[in-house]
């Protein structure tokens, strides 16, 4: 009979939102730094809010701020921070 169809075969499984890792955020930051270098810039200033928004994160500022700090090399400078250190306004200047 043509009506004997397994309906479950036609329904995709629900997609789960993947959790982002600090490593993935570091990769993103390092890609931005490398892109600035490739474009001839001597530095790039990155704000935590911009990373957070570009990766479509929700309530992940501590992870973003940690990743940004982990990407710092000798000579890089924290332009702006807050008392907690985990704000959307954390701003770091990275030299390429």
C-alpha angles and dihedrals in degrees: 000000000000092000096064097098125150100237092193090066091063097049116084118224114258111267116238119219107246116234113235120229131217086244091058091050091049089051090053093049092047090049089054091050092048091048090053090050092049089051091056097255118144093209145005128208114214127192120205092231090059092053091044092051097042090055093044092236127167122213093341102125095122090056092045092049092048091050092048091052091047089056092057118113130191108298097023113126136214102227096183135009138155133229092268093044090218103091133130086239097063104132124190130182111214120195114220 
